[in-house]
Amino acid sequence: MRKEIHPPFYENATVICACGNTWTTGSTKEVIRTDVCSVCHPFFTGQQRIVDTTGQVERFMKRLQAKEERIAQVRAQQEAYRRRREEERKARRRGDLG
């Protein structure tokens, strides 16, 4: 490694969270401030929930429902076409159609 190009390394750097939790770690900064940590983050506290301030979940569910309805409509059309074709084949075998 080249000398004098690397920042100093602090073995006992202090990390301070916005919730008040502190711990030490190694870093190139002596004091590190963070907004969330494992003590206050919703994933670790078990209080995870969907925050829907702009209606994103409702819009997604609406799009999903519309897509499912379109798929059901296409399947119904395909089934009707299949039945019609089958009836035509049966009629040809019986000699009803030319």
N, CA, C and O atoms as a DFTB+ gen file, in Angstrom:
392 C
 N C O
     1  1       0.833      -1.182       0.000
     2  2       0.000       0.000       0.000
     3  2       0.883       1.252       0.000
     4  3       1.941       1.288       0.628
     5  1       0.430       2.244      -0.701
     6  2       1.164       3.502      -0.706
     7  2       0.907       4.238       0.601
     8  3      -0.206       4.206       1.126
     9  1       1.899       4.878       1.109
    10  2       1.779       5.593       2.367
    11  2       1.201       6.978       2.136
    12  3       1.361       7.569       1.068
    13  1       0.530       7.480       3.156
    14  2      -0.007       8.838       3.223
    15  2      -1.133       9.131       2.235
    16  3      -1.437      10.298       1.990
    17  1      -1.761       8.102       1.661
    18  2      -2.925       8.373       0.804
    19  2      -4.210       7.854       1.439
    20  3      -5.303       8.192       0.983
    21  1      -4.096       7.044       2.476
    22  2      -5.268       6.454       3.119
    23  2      -5.686       7.287       4.323
    24  3      -4.831       7.838       5.016
    25  1      -6.986       7.388       4.583
    26  2      -7.437       8.134       5.760
    27  2      -7.094       7.362       7.035
    28  3      -6.862       6.155       6.978
    29  1      -7.060       8.034       8.171
    30  2      -6.751       7.328       9.420
    31  2      -7.873       6.361       9.781
    32  3      -9.043       6.623       9.500
    33  1      -7.512       5.250      10.402
    34  2      -8.490       4.244      10.803
    35  2      -8.678       4.311      12.309
    36  3      -7.718       4.230      13.075
    37  1      -9.936       4.462      12.722
    38  2     -10.268       4.513      14.146
    39  2     -10.857       3.167      14.545
    40  3     -11.920       2.777      14.062
    41  1     -10.161       2.462      15.427
    42  2     -10.638       1.140      15.855
    43  2     -11.852       1.240      16.761
    44  3     -12.660       0.312      16.802
    45  1     -12.001       2.332      17.483
    46  2     -13.119       2.505      18.410
    47  2     -13.998       3.677      17.982
    48  3     -14.271       4.582      18.771
    49  1     -14.435       3.650      16.736
    50  2     -15.344       4.686      16.247
    51  2     -16.712       4.472      16.871
    52  3     -17.161       3.335      17.016
    53  1     -17.374       5.557      17.239
    54  2     -18.679       5.480      17.881
    55  2     -19.766       5.720      16.841
    56  3     -19.707       6.677      16.069
    57  1     -20.765       4.828      16.834
    58  2     -21.931       4.974      15.961
    59  2     -23.087       5.420      16.843
    60  3     -23.371       4.790      17.862
    61  1     -23.756       6.502      16.458
    62  2     -24.868       7.040      17.239
    63  2     -26.112       7.041      16.355
    64  3     -26.123       7.629      15.273
    65  1     -27.159       6.372      16.836
    66  2     -28.428       6.306      16.092
    67  2     -29.347       7.428      16.577
    68  3     -29.178       7.935      17.685
    69  1     -30.306       7.810      15.756
    70  2     -31.274       8.844      16.121
    71  2     -32.129       8.413      17.309
    72  3     -32.651       9.264      18.029
    73  1     -32.284       7.097      17.529
    74  2     -33.082       6.613      18.655
    75  2     -32.308       6.666      19.966
    76  3     -32.887       6.451      21.030
    77  1     -31.002       6.952      19.906
    78  2     -30.196       7.043      21.112
    79  2     -29.277       5.857      21.327
    80  3     -28.425       5.896      22.215
    81  1     -29.423       4.823      20.553
    82  2     -28.570       3.644      20.676
    83  2     -27.167       3.978      20.170
    84  3     -27.012       4.663      19.159
    85  1     -26.140       3.488      20.883
    86  2     -24.757       3.702      20.454
    87  2     -23.989       2.394      20.534
    88  3     -24.303       1.527      21.349
    89  1     -22.970       2.258      19.673
    90  2     -22.060       1.118      19.709
    91  2     -20.752       1.539      19.059
    92  3     -20.664       2.596      18.435
    93  1     -19.745       0.701      19.215
    94  2     -18.435       1.028      18.645
    95  2     -18.108       0.050      17.530
    96  3     -18.532      -1.105      17.540
    97  1     -17.347       0.544      16.575
    98  2     -16.938      -0.255      15.433
    99  2     -15.663       0.355      14.864
   100  3     -15.213       1.394      15.348
   101  1     -15.093      -0.245      13.884
   102  2     -13.925       0.314      13.214
   103  2     -14.353       1.100      11.995
   104  3     -15.217       0.655      11.239
   105  1     -13.749       2.283      11.791
   106  2     -14.147       3.120      10.671
   107  2     -13.077       4.160      10.388
   108  3     -12.140       4.340      11.166
   109  1     -13.234       4.833       9.272
   110  2     -12.333       5.937       8.943
   111  2     -12.861       7.253       9.497
   112  3     -12.212       8.289       9.352
   113  1     -14.032       7.225      10.131
   114  2     -14.590       8.393      10.801
   115  2     -14.644       8.095      12.296
   116  3     -14.901       6.961      12.700
   117  1     -14.406       9.097      13.099
   118  2     -14.378       8.890      14.547
   119  2     -15.795       8.757      15.116
   120  3     -16.017       7.980      16.045
   121  1     -16.757       9.514      14.563
   122  2     -18.149       9.468      15.006
   123  2     -19.030       9.325      13.766
   124  3     -18.887      10.073      12.799
   125  1     -19.940       8.354      13.810
   126  2     -20.864       8.109      12.699
   127  2     -22.280       8.287      13.238
   128  3     -22.615       7.727      14.282
   129  1     -23.106       9.050      12.551
   130  2     -24.506       9.244      12.947
   131  2     -25.405       8.575      11.907
   132  3     -25.189       8.709      10.703
   133  1     -26.416       7.853      12.394
   134  2     -27.334       7.152      11.498
   135  2     -28.770       7.390      11.947
   136  3     -29.019       7.720      13.106
   137  1     -29.713       7.220      11.024
   138  2     -31.124       7.458      11.327
   139  2     -31.808       6.235      11.931
   140  3     -32.667       6.376      12.802
   141  1     -31.439       5.042      11.481
   142  2     -32.060       3.814      11.981
   143  2     -30.988       2.784      12.297
   144  3     -29.894       2.800      11.734
   145  1     -31.333       1.887      13.215
   146  2     -30.429       0.790      13.569
   147  2     -31.275      -0.445      13.849
   148  3     -32.494      -0.408      13.680
   149  1     -30.654      -1.523      14.268
   150  2     -31.389      -2.764      14.515
   151  2     -32.303      -2.653      15.728
   152  3     -33.203      -3.477      15.892
   153  1     -32.092      -1.653      16.583
   154  2     -32.949      -1.465      17.756
   155  2     -34.260      -0.780      17.374
   156  3     -35.306      -1.089      17.944
   157  1     -34.212       0.153      16.408
   158  2     -35.410       0.934      16.096
   159  2     -36.002       0.641      14.716
   160  3     -37.091       1.129      14.415
   161  1     -35.329      -0.135      13.870
   162  2     -35.856      -0.409      12.530
   163  2     -37.068      -1.327      12.624
   164  3     -37.021      -2.312      13.360
   165  1     -38.161      -1.038      11.901
   166  2     -39.385      -1.848      11.984
   167  2     -39.178      -3.322      11.658
   168  3     -39.874      -4.165      12.224
   169  1     -38.261      -3.663      10.779
   170  2     -38.043      -5.073      10.445
   171  2     -37.560      -5.841      11.664
   172  3     -38.008      -6.961      11.908
   173  1     -36.659      -5.257      12.425
   174  2     -36.091      -5.940      13.585
   175  2     -36.995      -5.866      14.809
   176  3     -36.929      -6.739      15.674
   177  1     -37.835      -4.845      14.895
   178  2     -38.700      -4.702      16.069
   179  2     -39.991      -5.491      15.922
   180  3     -40.728      -5.638      16.897
   181  1     -40.288      -6.005      14.725
   182  2     -41.510      -6.768      14.512
   183  2     -42.724      -5.899      14.291
   184  3     -43.845      -6.406      14.296
   185  1     -42.542      -4.622      14.098
   186  2     -43.650      -3.709      13.892
   187  2     -43.749      -3.289      12.434
   188  3     -44.211      -2.192      12.121
   189  1     -43.312      -4.173      11.549
   190  2     -43.316      -3.844      10.135
   191  2     -44.746      -3.756       9.621
   192  3     -45.569      -4.627       9.903
   193  1     -45.038      -2.709       8.870
   194  2     -46.368      -2.519       8.313
   195  2     -46.244      -1.763       6.993
   196  3     -45.227      -1.126       6.716
   197  1     -47.277      -1.847       6.204
   198  2     -47.283      -1.142       4.926
   199  2     -47.778       0.273       5.170
   200  3     -48.893       0.470       5.654
   201  1     -46.967       1.245       4.843
   202  2     -47.354       2.640       4.969
   203  2     -47.854       3.084       3.603
   204  3     -47.092       3.132       2.638
   205  1     -49.116       3.402       3.530
   206  2     -49.740       3.746       2.257
   207  2     -50.287       5.158       2.323
   208  3     -51.484       5.366       2.523
   209  1     -49.405       6.119       2.155
   210  2     -49.840       7.508       2.266
   211  2     -50.410       8.043       0.964
   212  3     -51.184       8.999       0.977
   213  1     -50.040       7.441      -0.163
   214  2     -50.506       7.987      -1.442
   215  2     -51.429       7.026      -2.186
   216  3     -51.699       7.232      -3.370
   217  1     -51.912       5.993      -1.527
   218  2     -52.836       5.065      -2.172
   219  2     -52.165       4.094      -3.124
   220  3     -52.822       3.558      -4.016
   221  1     -50.885       3.859      -2.957
   222  2     -50.160       2.983      -3.875
   223  2     -50.679       1.549      -3.817
   224  3     -50.800       0.887      -4.848
   225  1     -50.984       1.070      -2.614
   226  2     -51.467      -0.306      -2.484
   227  2     -52.814      -0.457      -3.177
   228  3     -53.047      -1.435      -3.887
   229  1     -53.703       0.519      -2.967
   230  2     -55.018       0.443      -3.613
   231  2     -54.896       0.471      -5.132
   232  3     -55.594      -0.266      -5.829
   233  1     -53.999       1.333      -5.650
   234  2     -53.805       1.390      -7.105
   235  2     -53.259       0.072      -7.633
   236  3     -53.685      -0.404      -8.686
   237  1     -52.314      -0.519      -6.903
   238  2     -51.760      -1.808      -7.329
   239  2     -52.845      -2.873      -7.337
   240  3     -52.968      -3.627      -8.302
   241  1     -53.636      -2.941      -6.267
   242  2     -54.687      -3.949      -6.193
   243  2     -55.711      -3.748      -7.303
   244  3     -56.227      -4.723      -7.849
   245  1     -56.013      -2.500      -7.642
   246  2     -56.958      -2.215      -8.722
   247  2     -56.409      -2.714     -10.060
   248  3     -57.133      -3.324     -10.846
   249  1     -55.112      -2.448     -10.315
   250  2     -54.493      -2.930     -11.559
   251  2     -54.467      -4.454     -11.597
   252  3     -54.726      -5.052     -12.641
   253  1     -54.161      -5.078     -10.479
   254  2     -54.117      -6.531     -10.415
   255  2     -55.494      -7.130     -10.692
   256  3     -55.611      -8.104     -11.436
   257  1     -56.531      -6.549     -10.096
   258  2     -57.887      -7.041     -10.317
   259  2     -58.283      -6.879     -11.782
   260  3     -58.892      -7.781     -12.357
   261  1     -57.945      -5.738     -12.397
   262  2     -58.277      -5.512     -13.806
   263  2     -57.565      -6.534     -14.691
   264  3     -58.144      -7.040     -15.653
   265  1     -56.315      -6.833     -14.366
   266  2     -55.567      -7.820     -15.147
   267  2     -56.198      -9.197     -15.026
   268  3     -56.331      -9.910     -16.021
   269  1     -56.587      -9.577     -13.812
   270  2     -57.230     -10.879     -13.618
   271  2     -58.549     -10.961     -14.366
   272  3     -58.885     -12.012     -14.911
   273  1     -59.305      -9.863     -14.401
   274  2     -60.561      -9.851     -15.143
   275  2     -60.317     -10.010     -16.637
   276  3     -61.048     -10.732     -17.315
   277  1     -59.280      -9.331     -17.157
   278  2     -58.947      -9.479     -18.588
   279  2     -58.544     -10.912     -18.903
   280  3     -58.936     -11.454     -19.936
   281  1     -57.777     -11.518     -18.033
   282  2     -57.352     -12.899     -18.251
   283  2     -58.561     -13.823     -18.264
   284  3     -58.652     -14.710     -19.113
   285  1     -59.494     -13.627     -17.330
   286  2     -60.707     -14.450     -17.290
   287  2     -61.538     -14.254     -18.551
   288  3     -62.111     -15.211     -19.072
   289  1     -61.608     -13.012     -19.047
   290  2     -62.354     -12.717     -20.264
   291  2     -61.741     -13.429     -21.468
   292  3     -62.459     -14.026     -22.269
   293  1     -60.421     -13.366     -21.595
   294  2     -59.740     -14.023     -22.716
   295  2     -59.931     -15.532     -22.646
   296  3     -60.167     -16.180     -23.665
   297  1     -59.830     -16.086     -21.453
   298  2     -60.031     -17.542     -21.314
   299  2     -61.454     -17.945     -21.694
   300  3     -61.661     -18.993     -22.306
   301  1     -62.423     -17.125     -21.335
   302  2     -63.813     -17.420     -21.700
   303  2     -63.978     -17.366     -23.212
   304  3     -64.659     -18.211     -23.794
   305  1     -63.359     -16.380     -23.852
   306  2     -63.425     -16.291     -25.313
   307  2     -62.751     -17.493     -25.959
   308  3     -63.265     -18.038     -26.935
   309  1     -61.622     -17.907     -25.435
   310  2     -60.917     -19.060     -25.984
   311  2     -61.750     -20.326     -25.826
   312  3     -61.798     -21.159     -26.732
   313  1     -62.403     -20.470     -24.682
   314  2     -63.241     -21.648     -24.442
   315  2     -64.444     -21.645     -25.389
   316  3     -64.808     -22.694     -25.921
   317  1     -65.062     -20.487     -25.605
   318  2     -66.202     -20.402     -26.526
   319  2     -65.764     -20.744     -27.943
   320  3     -66.482     -21.441     -28.659
   321  1     -64.586     -20.259     -28.361
   322  2     -64.055     -20.567     -29.684
   323  2     -63.790     -22.069     -29.812
   324  3     -64.104     -22.674     -30.837
   325  1     -63.211     -22.665     -28.770
   326  2     -62.921     -24.099     -28.791
   327  2     -64.208     -24.905     -28.912
   328  3     -64.270     -25.872     -29.672
   329  1     -65.227     -24.512     -28.168
   330  2     -66.510     -25.226     -28.242
   331  2     -67.131     -25.102     -29.629
   332  3     -67.646     -26.077     -30.176
   333  1     -67.080     -23.885     -30.198
   334  2     -67.642     -23.659     -31.530
   335  2     -66.926     -24.522     -32.563
   336  3     -67.570     -25.137     -33.412
   337  1     -65.593     -24.571     -32.495
   338  2     -64.816     -25.389     -33.425
   339  2     -65.151     -26.865     -33.268
   340  3     -65.258     -27.591     -34.257
   341  1     -65.316     -27.306     -32.037
   342  2     -65.648     -28.714     -31.785
   343  2     -67.022     -29.059     -32.371
   344  3     -67.198     -30.126     -32.958
   345  1     -67.993     -28.154     -32.209
   346  2     -69.326     -28.377     -32.775
   347  2     -69.261     -28.443     -34.299
   348  3     -69.941     -29.263     -34.915
   349  1     -68.439     -27.576     -34.913
   350  2     -68.287     -27.607     -36.361
   351  2     -67.681     -28.924     -36.815
   352  3     -68.121     -29.493     -37.815
   353  1     -66.684     -29.416     -36.100
   354  2     -66.063     -30.704     -36.461
   355  2     -67.065     -31.849     -36.362
   356  3     -67.108     -32.727     -37.224
   357  1     -67.873     -31.829     -35.294
   358  2     -68.884     -32.877     -35.126
   359  2     -69.916     -32.805     -36.251
   360  3     -70.351     -33.833     -36.768
   361  1     -70.308     -31.575     -36.628
   362  2     -71.297     -31.418     -37.689
   363  2     -70.734     -31.928     -39.024
   364  3     -71.454     -32.543     -39.810
   365  1     -69.449     -31.669     -39.274
   366  2     -68.832     -32.151     -40.510
   367  2     -68.804     -33.679     -40.532
   368  3     -69.074     -34.295     -41.563
   369  1     -68.481     -34.279     -39.406
   370  2     -68.442     -35.745     -39.343
   371  2     -69.832     -36.324     -39.589
   372  3     -69.958     -37.376     -40.216
   373  1     -70.867     -35.659     -39.108
   374  2     -72.224     -36.155     -39.314
   375  2     -72.701     -35.881     -40.732
   376  3     -73.657     -36.491     -41.211
   377  1     -72.020     -34.955     -41.395
   378  2     -72.419     -34.627     -42.757
   379  2     -73.395     -33.483     -42.839
   380  3     -73.975     -33.254     -43.900
   381  1     -73.598     -32.756     -41.760
   382  2     -74.523     -31.636     -41.756
   383  2     -73.989     -30.463     -42.554
   384  3     -74.765     -29.761     -43.203
   385  1     -72.701     -30.236     -42.525
   386  2     -72.114     -29.114     -43.253
   387  2     -71.450     -29.640     -44.514
   388  3     -71.056     -30.804     -44.581
   389  1     -71.328     -28.773     -45.515
   390  2     -70.784     -29.133     -46.806
   391  2     -69.351     -29.307     -46.790
   392  3     -68.755     -29.615     -47.822
